[in-house]
Amino acid sequence: MPSKSIKAMIQDINNTDADGGGLWLPNIQREFVWEEEQIERLFDSIMRQYPLSSMLIWKTRDEIKHRAFIQNYNDAKVSLKAHYQNNHGRLKRLVLDGQQRLQSLYLGLKGSIDGRILHFDLLSGDAHPTEDMKFRFAFHDPKSAKWPWVPLVDLVFTNDLPSQVFPALVQKYGVTPSSEEKDRASVNIERIWREFSNEGSMLYQELDNSFENNGLTFEDVVEVFIRANSGGTKLSKSDLMFTLLATEWTEADVAFEDFLEQINDNGRFQFTRDFLIKLSTTLLGYGAKYDVEKLRDEKVRKAISKNWALIAESIRYVKDEVIRKTYIRSGKALTSYNALIPVVYAHFHYPEKWKNANFLPTYLLRTLLSGAFSGQPDGLIDHLIATIKDDESFVLKNIFKTIQDRGNDLSIAGDRILYRCGYGSGNIHLLFNLWYGPEYKASSIKNEPQIDHIFARSILQNEKIENEATGRLVQRYSKWEVDQLANCMLLPAHVNGTGDKGNKPLHLWLKDKDEDFLDLHCIPRTKSLWKPSRFDVFIQARRELILEKFQALGLLGEEEEY
């Protein structure tokens, strides 16, 4: 099996002048997913002389869409589109297995993460038995990194001999190391030179498709790719399905990336690639089950590619309708995106029957609060699609009957709201979006209103009661009592902080609030209840006000009325 040194392999990346046209990534490859700690562990393993797994490379002149490795990784946003190359027909070597490893090496030796480059602690290597890593690596800002942290690139890609490197570093950093530190650093410099220049470090198998009529098709290579990636950082079901889709639709990754960037509205929503694939197969009549085997069928892949523009249009239209006509203004309130699939199906197939979509608020509220799409929703989705096909429209009464027939209770009782929705629960954002209305919609995701405890958690934790069995003082209120809905409110981000509410005692924070403010938050007007000692009475009074609020909004009751 051929091999190269790590140093030589890195120099082949994104290099059209390298042997075989350089190393690149085919469009069937997933995004980079390793965390910084995994990268640091990889370099520690190299220094420990642990063997690296072999790679699989495809050498070809075929018109295969491919992209460059990422040199400067930004955790907030990496655009795959910006990395794609134009000349797909030239000779190139595409990495089928080993991308995560090779991308990590490239970032560590030639690139950066959020502007930080990989540094090596030149004095590490004598780890305590309890320490997981022997050789310490970390990404640091080169402007602030101090001795003994040295940029790894300066140690690997240097023209100096190992014996010349240490004196140069001492002079550069202006330090006076001890003889023991000199010995440790010199040993590490020698080891880096040896391990990263070792010609046998990186083994690879190469599928050579650069000659005509060798019988290796793109579909064959995709199958090899899937099987090769069954180990290591395993391909998820989403990765596998997307890989298969890309065999038919080479622009799928860019099309999905662009669409998700638009529809997610700067992070306000969390639509995913998985959802788009699941939705597409459902809309096109192949069922809701998220199954890899579906996309092995060429006609399914072709159908998605051919109809994507119309599918995207329906998703975008329904999402906009949800924002305009319901109380849902961010993904936090949309606790199951699967609930949208029947709605998008109705618009996609029967747009002329859409009308004003008055069913949306009631449908989403009851299905989301009842958890109708939790668990294994594929069967329910397929039944709902059948109901829509029979009616040739989204008839809410029939939709609810189908959900009920499968054992789901869509009625919303006061107890379900008061005792199942609290701080940290999925549905609290849904309730608060309905409760507070549009006045608290923020201009950006960073400024969105925040859920806060009315009686600050720190204050309630100071409330003690004597344990009758032990005589010791224990906390009076449990975590559930502190986090329950009746002790939660929604506040603008600038109010929920140390400069305003923070951990202030409730009676001090509320003393200047008017009655409109108290009514908006369903806070009892009786000021004597605003003390921690009256917490129990306050909670009971606020529960009653909350139920009155939701009753007035039409939330409580049976679904048969709709």
C-alpha positions as CSV (number, residue, x, y, z in Angstrom):
1,M,0.0,0.0,0.0
2,P,1.5,3.4,-1.0
3,S,2.3,5.9,1.7
4,K,3.4,9.5,2.3
5,S,4.6,11.6,5.1
6,I,2.1,13.8,6.8
7,K,4.1,16.9,5.7
8,A,4.0,15.8,2.0
9,M,0.3,14.8,2.2
10,I,-0.6,18.2,3.6
11,Q,1.3,20.0,0.8
12,D,-0.8,18.1,-1.8
13,I,-4.1,19.5,-0.4
14,N,-5.8,22.1,-2.7
15,N,-2.7,22.0,-4.9
16,T,-3.4,21.6,-8.6
17,D,0.4,21.3,-9.3
18,A,0.8,18.3,-7.0
19,D,1.0,14.7,-8.1
20,G,-2.2,13.6,-9.6
21,G,-3.7,17.1,-9.5
22,G,-3.8,17.5,-5.8
23,L,-6.2,16.3,-3.0
24,W,-9.8,17.5,-3.0
25,L,-13.2,16.5,-1.6
26,P,-16.0,15.1,-3.8
27,N,-19.4,16.6,-3.4
28,I,-20.7,13.4,-1.8
29,Q,-18.5,14.1,1.2
30,R,-20.2,15.5,4.3
31,E,-19.2,18.7,6.1
32,F,-16.4,18.7,8.5
33,V,-17.7,17.6,11.9
34,W,-14.7,17.2,14.3
35,E,-14.4,19.3,17.4
36,E,-11.1,21.0,18.5
37,E,-10.5,18.4,21.1
38,Q,-10.6,15.6,18.5
39,I,-8.0,17.5,16.4
40,E,-5.8,17.9,19.4
41,R,-6.1,14.2,20.2
42,L,-5.1,13.4,16.6
43,F,-1.8,15.3,17.0
44,D,-1.2,13.8,20.4
45,S,-1.6,10.4,18.8
46,I,0.9,11.2,16.1
47,M,3.5,12.3,18.7
48,R,2.9,9.1,20.6
49,Q,3.6,7.2,17.3
50,Y,0.2,5.6,17.2
51,P,-0.6,4.3,13.7
52,L,-3.1,6.3,11.6
53,S,-5.9,4.6,9.8
54,S,-5.4,4.3,6.0
55,M,-7.2,6.6,3.6
56,L,-9.1,5.9,0.4
57,I,-8.4,8.1,-2.6
58,W,-10.1,8.2,-6.0
59,K,-7.9,9.4,-8.9
60,T,-10.1,10.5,-11.8
61,R,-10.6,12.8,-14.8
62,D,-14.4,12.4,-14.7
63,E,-16.6,15.5,-14.5
64,I,-17.1,15.2,-10.7
65,K,-18.1,18.2,-8.7
66,H,-15.5,18.7,-6.0
67,R,-14.4,21.3,-3.4
68,A,-11.3,22.5,-1.6
69,F,-10.4,21.6,1.9
70,I,-11.2,24.4,4.4
71,Q,-8.2,26.4,5.3
72,N,-9.7,29.0,7.7
73,Y,-12.5,27.4,9.6
74,N,-15.2,29.6,11.1
75,D,-17.4,27.8,13.5
76,A,-20.2,30.3,12.9
77,K,-20.5,29.8,9.2
78,V,-18.6,27.8,6.6
79,S,-20.0,28.1,3.1
80,L,-19.4,24.9,1.0
81,K,-20.4,26.9,-2.1
82,A,-17.4,29.1,-1.7
83,H,-15.1,26.1,-1.7
84,Y,-16.3,24.4,-5.0
85,Q,-13.9,24.3,-7.9
86,N,-14.7,25.2,-11.5
87,N,-12.7,22.7,-13.6
88,H,-14.3,19.4,-12.8
89,G,-12.9,17.6,-15.7
90,R,-9.2,17.9,-14.9
91,L,-7.1,15.2,-13.2
92,K,-7.6,15.2,-9.5
93,R,-7.4,12.9,-6.4
94,L,-10.6,12.9,-4.4
95,V,-10.6,11.7,-0.7
96,L,-13.3,9.1,-0.2
97,D,-12.3,8.0,3.3
98,G,-10.2,10.0,5.8
99,Q,-11.6,13.4,5.2
100,Q,-12.1,14.3,8.9
101,R,-8.5,13.2,9.7
102,L,-7.0,15.0,6.7
103,Q,-9.0,18.2,7.2
104,S,-7.9,18.2,10.8
105,L,-4.2,17.9,9.8
106,Y,-4.7,20.7,7.3
107,L,-6.3,23.0,9.8
108,G,-3.5,22.3,12.3
109,L,-0.6,22.7,9.9
110,K,-1.7,25.1,7.3
111,G,-4.9,26.8,8.6
112,S,-6.8,28.2,11.5
113,I,-10.0,28.0,13.5
114,D,-11.8,31.3,14.1
115,G,-8.4,33.0,13.5
116,R,-6.5,30.8,16.0
117,I,-3.7,28.5,14.9
118,L,-2.6,25.2,16.4
119,H,0.1,25.6,19.0
120,F,2.2,23.0,20.7
121,D,3.4,23.1,24.3
122,L,7.1,22.5,23.7
123,L,7.6,21.4,27.3
124,S,4.8,18.8,27.4
125,G,5.3,15.1,27.0
126,D,5.7,14.0,30.6
127,A,2.0,13.6,31.5
128,H,0.6,12.6,34.8
129,P,-0.9,9.0,34.7
130,T,-4.4,10.5,35.1
131,E,-4.0,12.9,32.2
132,D,-5.6,11.7,28.9
133,M,-3.2,13.4,26.6
134,K,0.5,13.3,26.9
135,F,1.5,16.0,24.3
136,R,-0.5,19.2,24.6
137,F,-1.9,21.0,21.5
138,A,-4.4,23.8,21.5
139,F,-5.6,26.5,19.1
140,H,-4.5,30.0,20.3
141,D,-4.4,33.5,19.0
142,P,-0.8,33.9,17.7
143,K,-0.7,37.4,19.1
144,S,-1.4,36.4,22.6
145,A,0.2,32.9,22.9
146,K,3.2,32.8,25.2
147,W,6.1,30.4,25.7
148,P,6.2,27.4,25.8
149,W,3.3,27.5,23.3
150,V,4.8,27.5,19.8
151,P,2.9,27.5,16.4
152,L,3.2,23.9,15.2
153,V,3.6,25.1,11.6
154,D,6.9,26.7,12.6
155,L,8.2,23.4,13.9
156,V,7.0,21.2,11.0
157,F,7.6,23.5,7.9
158,T,11.1,24.8,8.8
159,N,14.3,24.7,6.8
160,D,16.4,24.5,9.9
161,L,17.7,21.3,11.4
162,P,16.2,20.2,14.7
163,S,19.4,21.3,16.5
164,Q,19.0,24.8,15.1
165,V,15.3,25.2,16.0
166,F,15.5,25.5,19.8
167,P,18.1,28.3,19.9
168,A,16.1,30.3,17.4
169,L,13.0,29.9,19.6
170,V,14.8,30.9,22.7
171,Q,16.0,34.1,21.0
172,K,12.5,34.8,19.6
173,Y,10.6,34.4,22.9
174,G,13.4,36.0,25.0
175,V,13.4,33.2,27.6
176,T,16.0,31.4,29.6
177,P,15.0,27.8,29.9
178,S,16.5,25.4,32.4
179,S,18.7,22.5,31.3
180,E,15.8,20.2,31.9
181,E,13.4,22.3,29.8
182,K,16.0,22.5,27.1
183,D,16.3,18.7,27.0
184,R,12.5,18.3,27.0
185,A,12.0,20.8,24.2
186,S,14.9,19.4,22.1
187,V,13.4,15.9,22.3
188,N,10.0,17.2,21.3
189,I,11.4,19.2,18.3
190,E,13.3,16.1,17.2
191,R,10.2,14.0,17.5
192,I,8.1,16.4,15.5
193,W,10.7,16.5,12.7
194,R,10.7,12.7,12.7
195,E,7.0,11.9,12.9
196,F,5.7,14.5,10.5
197,S,8.4,13.7,7.9
198,N,8.1,9.9,8.2
199,E,7.3,8.6,4.7
200,G,5.4,5.7,6.1
201,S,3.0,7.7,8.3
202,M,0.0,8.0,6.0
203,L,-1.0,4.9,4.2
204,Y,-3.6,5.2,1.4
205,Q,-5.3,3.0,-1.2
206,E,-5.9,4.6,-4.5
207,L,-8.7,3.8,-7.0
208,D,-7.3,4.9,-10.3
209,N,-10.0,6.0,-12.7
210,S,-7.8,8.3,-14.8
211,F,-7.7,5.9,-17.8
212,E,-10.6,5.4,-20.1
213,N,-12.8,2.2,-20.1
214,N,-11.6,1.0,-16.7
215,G,-15.2,0.0,-15.8
216,L,-15.4,2.1,-12.6
217,T,-18.6,4.3,-12.6
218,F,-19.5,7.1,-10.3
219,E,-22.2,4.9,-8.8
220,D,-19.6,2.2,-8.0
221,V,-17.4,4.8,-6.3
222,V,-20.4,6.1,-4.2
223,E,-21.0,2.5,-3.0
224,V,-17.3,2.2,-2.1
225,F,-17.6,5.5,-0.3
226,I,-20.6,4.4,1.8
227,R,-19.0,1.1,2.8
228,A,-15.6,2.7,3.5
229,N,-17.3,5.3,5.8
230,S,-19.0,2.6,7.9
231,G,-16.1,3.0,10.4
232,G,-14.4,6.0,12.0
233,T,-16.7,9.0,12.4
234,K,-19.7,7.1,10.9
235,L,-21.9,8.5,8.3
236,S,-25.3,9.3,9.7
237,K,-28.4,8.2,7.9
238,S,-28.7,11.8,6.7
239,D,-25.1,11.7,5.3
240,L,-25.8,8.4,3.5
241,M,-29.1,9.6,2.0
242,F,-27.5,12.9,0.9
243,T,-24.6,11.0,-0.7
244,L,-27.0,9.0,-2.7
245,L,-29.0,12.1,-3.7
246,A,-25.8,13.8,-4.9
247,T,-25.2,11.0,-7.4
248,E,-28.2,12.2,-9.4
249,W,-28.2,15.9,-8.4
250,T,-24.7,17.3,-8.2
251,E,-25.9,20.7,-7.0
252,A,-27.9,19.3,-4.1
253,D,-25.5,20.4,-1.4
254,V,-25.3,24.0,-2.6
255,A,-29.1,24.1,-3.2
256,F,-29.8,22.9,0.3
257,E,-27.2,25.1,1.9
258,D,-28.6,28.2,0.2
259,F,-32.2,27.3,1.0
260,L,-31.5,26.5,4.7
261,E,-29.6,29.8,5.1
262,Q,-32.6,31.7,3.8
263,I,-35.4,29.9,5.5
264,N,-33.7,29.7,8.9
265,D,-33.6,33.5,9.1
266,N,-30.2,34.0,10.7
267,G,-30.8,31.2,13.3
268,R,-34.4,32.0,14.2
269,F,-35.5,28.7,12.8
270,Q,-33.8,25.3,12.7
271,F,-34.9,23.6,9.5
272,T,-32.4,20.8,8.6
273,R,-31.2,18.8,5.7
274,D,-32.8,15.7,7.2
275,F,-36.2,17.5,7.3
276,L,-35.8,18.6,3.6
277,I,-35.1,15.0,2.5
278,K,-37.9,13.5,4.6
279,L,-40.4,16.2,3.4
280,S,-39.4,15.7,-0.3
281,T,-39.9,12.0,-0.3
282,T,-43.3,12.5,1.4
283,L,-44.5,15.2,-1.0
284,L,-43.5,13.0,-4.0
285,G,-45.5,10.0,-2.8
286,Y,-42.7,7.8,-1.4
287,G,-43.9,7.9,2.2
288,A,-42.6,9.6,5.4
289,K,-40.2,6.9,6.5
290,Y,-36.7,8.2,6.6
291,D,-35.0,5.3,4.8
292,V,-31.7,5.1,3.0
293,E,-33.0,2.4,0.6
294,K,-35.4,4.9,-0.8
295,L,-32.6,7.0,-2.3
296,R,-31.0,3.9,-3.8
297,D,-33.9,4.1,-6.3
298,E,-32.9,6.3,-9.2
299,K,-36.4,7.5,-9.9
300,V,-36.7,8.8,-6.3
301,R,-33.5,10.8,-6.7
302,K,-34.6,12.1,-10.1
303,A,-38.0,13.1,-8.7
304,I,-36.4,15.2,-5.9
305,S,-34.0,16.9,-8.3
306,K,-36.7,17.6,-10.8
307,N,-39.2,19.0,-8.3
308,W,-36.9,20.8,-5.8
309,A,-37.8,24.3,-7.0
310,L,-41.5,23.6,-6.4
311,I,-40.8,21.9,-3.1
312,A,-38.7,24.8,-1.9
313,E,-41.4,27.3,-2.9
314,S,-44.1,25.4,-0.9
315,I,-41.9,25.2,2.2
316,R,-41.1,28.9,2.0
317,Y,-44.7,29.8,1.5
318,V,-45.9,27.7,4.5
319,K,-43.2,29.0,6.8
320,D,-44.2,32.6,5.9
321,E,-47.9,31.7,6.5
322,V,-47.0,30.3,9.9
323,I,-45.3,33.5,10.9
324,R,-48.0,35.8,9.6
325,K,-51.1,33.9,10.8
326,T,-50.0,32.2,14.0
327,Y,-48.3,33.0,17.3
328,I,-45.1,31.1,16.2
329,R,-42.3,33.6,15.5
330,S,-39.2,31.4,16.0
331,G,-38.2,27.8,15.9
332,K,-38.2,27.7,19.7
333,A,-42.0,27.6,19.6
334,L,-42.1,25.0,16.8
335,T,-41.5,21.9,18.9
336,S,-42.0,19.5,16.0
337,Y,-41.1,20.4,12.5
338,N,-42.9,17.2,11.4
339,A,-46.2,18.9,12.1
340,L,-45.5,21.1,9.0
341,I,-45.2,18.1,6.6
342,P,-49.0,17.6,6.1
343,V,-49.4,21.4,5.7
344,V,-46.7,21.7,3.1
345,Y,-48.2,18.6,1.3
346,A,-51.6,20.3,1.1
347,H,-50.1,23.5,-0.4
348,F,-47.8,21.6,-2.8
349,H,-50.6,19.4,-4.2
350,Y,-53.7,21.6,-3.8
351,P,-52.6,25.3,-3.9
352,E,-55.9,26.3,-5.3
353,K,-57.6,25.0,-2.2
354,W,-55.3,26.9,0.2
355,K,-57.4,30.0,0.6
356,N,-56.6,31.9,3.8
357,A,-55.2,29.0,5.9
358,N,-57.4,29.8,8.9
359,F,-56.7,26.3,10.2
360,L,-53.1,26.9,10.9
361,P,-53.2,28.4,14.4
362,T,-55.6,25.8,15.8
363,Y,-53.9,22.9,14.0
364,L,-50.4,23.8,15.2
365,L,-51.4,24.7,18.7
366,R,-53.2,21.5,19.4
367,T,-50.8,19.1,17.7
368,L,-47.7,20.7,19.2
369,L,-49.1,21.0,22.8
370,S,-50.4,17.5,22.7
371,G,-47.2,16.0,21.3
372,A,-49.1,14.4,18.4
373,F,-45.9,14.1,16.3
374,S,-43.6,12.9,19.0
375,G,-42.1,9.5,19.1
376,Q,-42.4,7.6,15.8
377,P,-44.6,10.0,13.7
378,D,-44.1,8.4,10.2
379,G,-47.2,6.3,10.4
380,L,-49.3,9.3,11.5
381,I,-47.9,11.5,8.7
382,D,-48.7,8.8,6.1
383,H,-52.3,8.6,7.4
384,L,-52.7,12.4,7.4
385,I,-51.4,12.5,3.8
386,A,-54.0,9.9,2.8
387,T,-56.7,12.0,4.5
388,I,-55.6,15.1,2.6
389,K,-55.6,13.2,-0.7
390,D,-59.1,11.9,0.0
391,D,-60.3,15.4,0.7
392,E,-58.1,17.1,-1.9
393,S,-57.6,19.8,0.7
394,F,-56.6,20.3,4.4
395,V,-59.9,19.8,6.2
396,L,-59.1,20.5,9.9
397,K,-62.0,18.4,11.2
398,N,-60.9,15.3,9.3
399,I,-57.2,15.9,10.1
400,F,-58.0,16.0,13.8
401,K,-60.2,12.8,13.5
402,T,-57.3,11.0,11.8
403,I,-55.0,12.0,14.7
404,Q,-57.6,11.0,17.3
405,D,-58.1,7.6,15.6
406,R,-54.5,6.8,16.2
407,G,-54.9,7.4,20.0
408,N,-53.8,11.0,20.3
409,D,-55.8,13.3,22.7
410,L,-55.9,16.8,21.2
411,S,-57.9,18.4,24.0
412,I,-55.9,20.9,26.1
413,A,-56.7,20.9,29.8
414,G,-55.5,23.4,32.3
415,D,-53.4,20.8,34.2
416,R,-51.5,20.0,31.0
417,I,-50.5,23.6,30.7
418,L,-49.7,24.3,34.3
419,Y,-47.9,21.1,35.2
420,R,-46.2,20.0,32.0
421,C,-44.9,23.3,30.7
422,G,-42.2,25.0,32.7
423,Y,-38.7,26.5,32.5
424,G,-36.7,24.4,30.0
425,S,-39.7,22.5,28.6
426,G,-40.2,22.4,24.9
427,N,-43.7,23.9,24.8
428,I,-43.1,26.9,27.1
429,H,-42.0,29.0,24.1
430,L,-45.1,28.0,22.2
431,L,-47.3,29.1,25.1
432,F,-45.5,32.4,25.6
433,N,-45.6,33.2,21.8
434,L,-49.3,32.8,22.1
435,W,-49.6,34.6,25.5
436,Y,-47.5,37.7,24.8
437,G,-48.4,38.2,21.1
438,P,-46.2,40.1,18.6
439,E,-45.1,43.0,20.8
440,Y,-42.1,41.1,22.0
441,K,-40.8,40.0,18.6
442,A,-37.1,41.0,18.5
443,S,-35.1,42.3,15.6
444,S,-32.6,39.5,15.8
445,I,-32.1,36.1,17.4
446,K,-29.6,37.6,19.9
447,N,-32.2,40.1,21.2
448,E,-35.1,37.6,21.5
449,P,-37.1,37.8,24.7
450,Q,-35.9,35.4,27.4
451,I,-37.8,33.2,29.8
452,D,-37.1,34.2,33.4
453,H,-38.2,33.2,36.8
454,I,-40.5,35.7,38.5
455,F,-39.2,34.8,41.9
456,A,-35.4,34.5,41.2
457,R,-34.1,31.0,41.6
458,S,-31.3,32.2,43.9
459,I,-33.9,33.9,46.2
460,L,-36.1,30.8,46.4
461,Q,-33.0,28.6,47.1
462,N,-32.5,30.6,50.3
463,E,-35.9,29.7,51.6
464,K,-35.4,26.9,54.1
465,I,-37.6,24.5,56.1
466,E,-36.7,22.2,58.9
467,N,-36.6,18.5,58.0
468,E,-38.7,16.8,60.7
469,A,-36.7,13.6,60.6
470,T,-33.2,15.1,60.9
471,G,-33.8,18.6,62.3
472,R,-31.7,20.0,59.6
473,L,-32.6,23.0,57.4
474,V,-33.3,22.0,53.8
475,Q,-34.5,23.9,50.7
476,R,-38.2,24.7,51.0
477,Y,-39.0,24.4,47.3
478,S,-38.1,21.7,44.8
479,K,-36.6,22.3,41.4
480,W,-40.0,21.7,39.8
481,E,-41.7,24.2,42.0
482,V,-39.1,26.8,41.2
483,D,-39.3,26.1,37.4
484,Q,-43.1,25.7,37.0
485,L,-45.0,27.8,34.5
486,A,-46.6,29.9,37.2
487,N,-43.1,31.1,38.2
488,C,-42.0,31.9,34.7
489,M,-42.4,35.0,32.5
490,L,-41.1,36.4,29.2
491,L,-38.9,39.5,29.3
492,P,-37.1,41.5,26.7
493,A,-33.4,40.6,26.7
494,H,-32.3,44.0,28.0
495,V,-34.7,43.8,31.0
496,N,-33.7,40.3,32.0
497,G,-30.3,41.2,33.3
498,T,-28.3,42.6,36.2
499,G,-29.1,46.1,35.2
500,D,-32.8,45.6,35.5
501,K,-34.6,42.6,37.0
502,G,-31.6,40.3,37.5
503,N,-31.9,38.6,40.9
504,K,-33.8,41.5,42.6
505,P,-36.4,40.7,45.2
506,L,-39.7,40.6,43.4
507,H,-41.4,43.3,45.6
508,L,-38.6,45.8,44.8
509,W,-38.6,45.1,41.1
510,L,-42.4,45.4,40.8
511,K,-42.9,48.5,43.0
512,D,-42.9,50.9,40.0
513,K,-44.7,48.7,37.5
514,D,-48.2,49.8,36.4
515,E,-51.3,47.6,36.2
516,D,-51.0,47.0,32.4
517,F,-47.6,45.4,33.1
518,L,-48.9,43.2,35.9
519,D,-51.9,42.1,33.7
520,L,-49.7,41.3,30.7
521,H,-47.6,39.0,32.9
522,C,-50.6,37.7,34.9
523,I,-49.0,38.9,38.1
524,P,-51.4,39.2,41.1
525,R,-51.9,42.8,42.1
526,T,-51.9,42.1,45.8
527,K,-48.5,43.4,46.8
528,S,-48.3,41.3,50.0
529,L,-47.9,38.2,47.7
530,W,-44.7,39.5,46.2
531,K,-42.6,38.3,49.1
532,P,-40.8,34.9,49.1
533,S,-42.6,33.9,52.3
534,R,-45.9,34.1,50.3
535,F,-44.6,32.2,47.3
536,D,-47.2,29.3,47.6
537,V,-50.1,31.7,47.7
538,F,-48.7,33.8,44.9
539,I,-48.3,30.7,42.7
540,Q,-51.9,29.6,43.3
541,A,-53.2,33.1,42.5
542,R,-51.1,33.3,39.3
543,R,-52.2,29.9,38.1
544,E,-55.8,31.1,38.2
545,L,-54.9,34.2,36.2
546,I,-52.9,32.1,33.6
547,L,-55.9,29.8,33.1
548,E,-58.2,32.9,32.7
549,K,-55.7,34.2,30.1
550,F,-55.7,31.0,28.0
551,Q,-59.4,30.6,28.3
552,A,-59.9,34.1,26.9
553,L,-57.5,33.2,24.1
554,G,-59.6,30.1,23.2
555,L,-56.8,27.7,24.2
556,L,-58.6,25.5,26.7
557,G,-61.3,23.1,25.6
558,E,-62.1,20.2,23.3
559,E,-60.9,20.0,19.7
560,E,-64.3,18.9,18.4
561,E,-65.4,22.5,18.3
562,Y,-63.1,23.3,15.4
